[in-house]
């Protein structure tokens, strides 16, 4: 194939994309990667060598007219207007086909995209440029930053909506309101003591074994549960009633009768703030003081109130509670200070 420039002026006047479409339509092979001048030469030689096949094609009339002028052959010359009309018609046909391929690439599904990619490979320059022109890209870095901000705001709103719909906020607020009282703290301190007392008075017993699971890599795991049959014995009820009497019944009883908050609320004129503050049935400060005194006397000094309490039960409880009777005194001191703080806030 000659690398010299062709003598056909009609081919030189065409754009490379039009030459590529022309090479495809006439059946020229191995034209990919050729420069424009090389493609013009290849088309000139191919069409000239097969002029009998293409002489009747109207879209090549300009080529044969230019070739006739260059070679001086007495070829029948057509008027310029029909040639121009035919040329414009051929170019419009090529443009319409490339535009349709680009639209199919964007708007169809995966199979249509694969089918359209064949057309893109055949005419890559024009088709890819048309596809790129249809994709809206940010013009400036500021547009990119604005797009990121909008996406961040949308994600933040969505997460906030999910959080509100889940009810986590309402649940946490209700839990905080419930726990933000002296009564709740008193119950928490008592629950802490019971957590250590329960294994002593209601011991665990072997119940069953969870077998090993091979694909999880676990081994046999024995399960222990509280021995509920101990509820029928004095081994459970003696220490249980002793703790209930010293840590709950006696402090609550004295806190009800020695209720300083109730006495102060009944004296003096009823103001709006005083009327809105509910009166507690048991004074938490009196409750904490009585519990501290009883814990020290019973568990620290071994007083049985004339044999009402069992020495064995007292020793078991003193050994079971975290820190012994000193731990009970610490819990009573904490609740007492919080009850004073709560009374100051309400005043």
C-alpha positions in Angstrom: 0.0 0.0 0.0 1.5 3.3 -1.0 2.1 5.9 1.7 2.0 8.9 -0.7 -0.9 11.4 -0.5 -3.7 10.6 -3.0 -4.4 12.8 -6.0 -8.2 12.7 -5.3 -9.3 16.1 -4.0 -12.7 14.7 -2.9 -11.1 12.4 -0.4 -8.8 15.2 0.9 -11.9 17.3 1.6 -13.5 14.7 3.8 -13.0 14.5 7.6 -11.3 11.4 9.1 -14.5 10.3 10.7 -16.3 10.5 7.4 -13.4 8.5 5.8 -13.8 5.9 8.5 -17.5 5.5 7.8 -16.8 5.4 4.0 -14.2 2.7 4.6 -16.7 0.7 6.6 -19.4 1.0 3.9 -17.2 0.0 0.9 -15.7 -3.0 2.9 -12.1 -1.8 3.3 -10.2 -4.1 5.7 -7.4 -3.2 8.2 -8.0 0.5 8.3 -7.9 0.8 12.1 -5.0 2.9 13.3 -4.2 4.6 10.0 -3.6 8.3 9.8 -5.9 10.5 7.7 -3.4 10.7 4.8 -2.8 6.9 4.9 -6.5 6.3 5.0 -7.1 8.6 2.0 -4.4 6.6 0.1 -5.9 3.3 1.0 -9.5 4.3 0.0 -8.2 5.8 -3.3 -6.4 2.6 -4.2 -9.3 0.3 -3.1 -12.1 2.2 -4.8 -10.0 2.8 -8.0 -9.2 -0.9 -8.1 -12.9 -1.8 -7.7 -14.5 1.0 -9.7 -16.8 -1.3 -11.5 -18.5 -2.1 -8.2 -18.8 1.4 -6.9 -19.3 3.4 -10.1 -23.0 3.3 -9.7 -23.1 4.5 -6.1 -24.4 8.0 -5.8 -22.4 8.8 -2.6 -19.2 8.2 -4.5 -20.0 10.4 -7.5 -17.8 13.1 -6.0 -14.9 10.7 -5.8 -15.2 9.6 -9.5 -15.8 13.2 -10.7 -12.6 14.3 -8.9 -10.7 11.3 -10.2 -11.9 12.0 -13.8 -10.7 15.6 -13.5 -7.3 14.6 -12.2 -6.8 11.8 -14.8 -8.3 13.8 -17.7 -10.7 10.9 -18.6 -13.9 11.8 -20.4 -16.2 10.8 -17.5 -19.7 12.1 -17.6 -19.8 15.1 -15.3 -22.8 15.8 -13.3 -23.9 19.2 -12.1 -22.6 20.5 -8.8 -26.0 20.8 -7.1 -26.9 17.0 -7.4 -23.5 16.1 -6.1 -23.8 18.4 -3.1 -27.3 17.1 -2.3 -26.1 13.5 -2.5 -23.0 14.3 -0.3 -25.1 16.0 2.3 -27.6 13.1 2.3 -24.8 10.6 2.9 -23.3 12.7 5.7 -26.7 13.0 7.4 -27.2 9.2 7.2 -23.8 8.6 8.8 -24.5 11.2 11.6 -28.0 9.7 12.2 -26.5 6.2 12.6 -23.7 7.3 15.0 -26.2 9.3 17.1 -28.5 6.3 17.4 -25.6 4.1 18.5 -24.7 6.7 21.2 -28.3 7.0 22.5 -28.6 3.2 22.6 -25.4 3.0 24.7 -26.9 5.4 27.3 -30.6 4.5 27.5 -30.7 0.7 27.0 -29.9 -2.2 29.4 -26.8 -4.3 29.6 -27.4 -6.3 26.4 -28.1 -3.2 24.4 -25.0 -1.6 25.8 -22.9 -4.5 24.6 -24.5 -4.3 21.2 -23.9 -0.6 21.0 -20.2 -1.0 22.0 -19.6 -2.8 18.6 -20.7 0.4 16.8 -18.4 2.4 19.2 -15.4 0.2 18.3 -16.1 0.6 14.6 -16.4 4.4 14.9 -14.7 5.3 18.2 -13.9 9.0 17.6 -17.3 10.4 16.8 -19.3 8.0 18.9 -17.2 8.5 22.1 -17.3 12.2 21.7 -21.1 12.2 21.4 -21.4 10.0 24.5 -19.1 12.3 26.4 -21.1 15.3 25.4 -24.2 13.8 26.8 -22.7 13.1 30.3 -23.1 16.1 32.6 -19.8 16.6 34.6 -19.0 19.3 37.2 -17.6 22.3 35.5 -15.4 23.6 38.4 -14.0 22.3 41.7 -16.7 24.4 43.4 -19.4 22.4 41.7 -17.7 19.2 43.0 -17.6 20.6 46.5 -21.3 21.6 46.3 -22.2 18.1 45.1 -20.4 16.5 48.0 -22.1 18.8 50.5 -25.5 18.0 49.1 -24.7 14.3 49.3 -23.5 14.7 52.9 -26.6 16.6 53.9 -28.8 13.9 52.3 -27.1 11.1 54.1 -27.2 13.0 57.4 -31.0 13.6 57.0 -31.5 10.0 56.2 -29.6 8.8 59.2 -31.5 11.3 61.4 -34.8 10.0 60.0 -33.9 6.4 60.7 -32.8 7.3 64.2 -36.1 9.1 65.0 -38.2 6.3 63.5 -36.3 3.6 65.5 -37.4 5.3 68.8 -34.0 5.1 70.3 -34.1 8.7 71.3 -37.4 8.4 73.1 -36.3 5.2 74.8 -33.0 6.7 76.0 -34.8 9.8 77.3 -37.4 7.7 79.2 -34.6 5.6 80.7 -32.7 8.7 81.8 -35.8 10.2 83.3 -36.5 7.0 85.2 -33.0 6.6 86.5 -32.6 10.3 87.5 -34.2 9.9 90.9 -33.0 8.9 94.4 -35.4 6.0 94.5 -33.9 4.5 91.3 -30.4 4.8 92.8 -31.6 3.1 96.0 -32.9 0.2 94.0 -29.7 0.0 92.0 -27.6 -0.2 95.2 -29.9 -3.0 96.5 -29.7 -4.8 93.2 -25.9 -4.6 93.4 -26.0 -6.3 96.8 -28.4 -9.0 95.6 -26.2 -9.7 92.6 -23.5 -11.0 95.1 -26.0 -12.5 97.6 -27.9 -14.7 95.1 -25.1 -17.2 94.4 -24.7 -17.7 98.2 -28.3 -18.3 99.1 -29.4 -19.8 95.7 -26.4 -21.7 94.4 -26.0 -22.8 90.8 -26.3 -26.4 89.9 -25.3 -28.3 86.7 -28.3 -28.4 84.3 -27.1 -29.6 80.9 -24.2 -29.4 78.4 -24.3 -27.6 75.1 -22.6 -30.0 72.6 -19.6 -28.9 70.6 -20.2 -27.5 67.1 -17.5 -28.6 64.6 -17.8 -25.9 61.9 -17.8 -23.1 64.6 -14.8 -24.6 66.4 -16.5 -24.6 69.8 -16.2 -27.3 72.5 -18.6 -28.7 75.0 -20.0 -26.0 77.3 -21.7 -27.0 80.6 -24.7 -24.8 81.6 -25.4 -24.0 85.3 -28.7 -22.7 86.6 -30.0 -21.7 90.0 -31.1 -24.6 92.2 -34.8 -23.7 92.6 -35.3 -26.6 95.1 -33.4 -24.5 97.7 -36.5 -22.3 97.9 -38.0 -25.1 99.9 -35.3 -25.0 102.6 -34.3 -22.8 105.5 -30.8 -22.4 103.9 -32.4 -19.9 101.5 -35.1 -18.2 103.6 -33.0 -17.5 106.7 -30.4 -15.3 105.0 -32.9 -13.9 102.5 -35.3 -12.7 105.2 -32.3 -11.4 107.2 -31.1 -9.2 104.3 -34.7 -8.1 103.5 -35.2 -7.0 107.2 -31.9 -5.2 107.6 -31.6 -3.6 104.2 -35.1 -2.9 103.2 -38.0 -3.4 105.7 -36.5 -1.7 108.7 -35.0 1.3 106.8 -38.2 1.8 104.8 -40.4 1.6 108.0 -38.3 4.2 109.9 -38.0 6.3 106.7 -41.8 6.4 106.4 -42.3 7.7 110.0 -39.3 9.9 110.2 -40.1 11.7 106.9 -38.3 15.1 107.0 -39.3 16.0 103.5 -43.0 15.4 104.2 -42.8 17.4 107.4 -41.1 20.4 105.7 -43.6 20.3 102.9 -46.6 20.6 105.2 -45.3 23.7 107.0 -45.5 27.2 105.6 -47.5 28.6 102.6 -47.8 26.4 99.5 -45.9 28.0 96.7 -46.1 27.0 93.1 -42.7 25.3 93.1 -43.5 23.5 96.4 -46.9 22.4 95.2 -45.4 20.9 91.9 -42.8 18.9 93.9 -44.2 15.4 94.8 -43.8 14.3 98.4 -42.0 10.9 98.8 -43.6 8.3 101.1 -40.2 7.2 102.4 -37.5 9.8 103.2 -34.4 8.6 101.3 -32.0 10.3 103.7 -33.6 8.6 106.7 -33.6 5.4 104.8 -29.9 5.6 104.1 -29.0 6.6 107.7 -31.0 3.7 109.2 -29.6 1.2 106.7 -26.0 2.3 107.5 -26.6 2.0 111.3 -28.3 -1.4 111.0 -25.6 -2.8 108.7 -22.9 -1.7 111.1 -24.7 -3.1 114.2 -25.8 -6.4 112.6 -23.0 -7.3 110.2 -20.2 -5.4 111.8 -21.0 -6.1 115.5 -23.0 -9.4 115.2 -26.2 -8.1 117.0 -29.1 -10.5 116.5 -31.9 -8.4 118.1 -32.5 -10.9 120.9 -32.1 -14.0 118.7 -34.4 -12.7 116.0 -31.7 -13.0 113.4 -29.5 -16.0 112.8 -25.8 -15.7 113.4 -25.2 -18.2 110.6 -27.3 -16.1 108.2 -25.4 -12.9 109.2 -22.0 -14.5 108.6 -23.1 -15.8 105.2 -24.4 -12.4 104.1 -21.4 -10.6 105.4 -19.2 -12.9 103.4 -21.3 -12.7 100.3 -21.8 -8.9 99.9 -19.0 -7.2 98.0 -16.8 -5.6 100.7 -18.8 -7.1 103.5 -20.6 -4.7 105.9 -18.2 -1.9 104.8 -19.6 -2.3 101.3 -23.1 -1.8 102.7 -22.0 1.3 104.6 -20.5 2.7 101.4 -23.7 2.2 99.5 -25.7 3.8 102.2 -23.3 6.8 102.3 -23.7 7.3 98.5 -27.6 7.2 98.6 -27.5 9.6 101.6 -25.4 12.2 99.8 -27.5 12.0 96.7 -30.7 12.4 98.7 -29.3 15.6 100.2 -28.3 16.8 96.8 -31.8 16.1 95.4 -33.4 18.0 98.3 -31.2 21.0 97.6 -32.1 21.0 93.9 -35.8 20.8 94.8 -35.6 23.8 97.2 
